[in-house]
Amino acid sequence: MNVETILNVNQPVVQTDRFCLRPLQPSDVGLIEHYASDKRVACMTTSIPHPLPPGAAEAFVDRSLSAKRDEDVWAIDGIAFGGAEVMGLISLQRMDRNQSEVGYWVAPPFWNTGLASEAVEALVTANPLGNETMFASVFQDNPASARVLTHCGFEYIGDAESFSVARNTTVKTWTYLKRMG
């Protein structure tokens, strides 16, 4: 990890009543690796492989701290509120035309607690990239994640499919849109 890389991160911290969304830091690698190694987490994402290869979590954190990144990633950090230091991750992948795609996962010990909804709501409200539009997609076999998006004001716009690295196959998705402002 390069100290210069860390200093180049320009992401706001977003506070809620039970956690903060903060940029990743090198000390997050262990917890990210622990949770992302869980097949239940990996299989609900497009990009997390299962099994998780050695060094993958560290490389992910390094990329998230790079000044040349095209995705801002925040840890859902509840340590100041009596929770865990990393309860999940949420990100904004930059797209063209002042748009971003929201991605998130929550660690299994925190499922069914409203954490995902609260994190998405906080990030959308903060709109740190000043987006006009945010998109998100979820696998159709993950209706809980779809409920998170509709709860946060995203509108369903259609079906698609995405490749899941963990599943090693293409999976049907639902796509959502939120117009900002």
Secondary structure, DSSP 8 states (H G I E B T S, - for coil): --HHHHHT-----EE-SS-EEEE--GGGHHHHHHHHTSHHHHTTSSS--SS--TTHHHHHHHHHT-TT-SEEEEEEE-GGGTS-S-SEEEEEEEETTTEEEEEEEE-GGGTTSSHHHHHHHHHHHH-TT--SEEEEEEETT-HHHHHHHHHTT-EEEEEEEEEETTTTEEEEEEEEEEE--
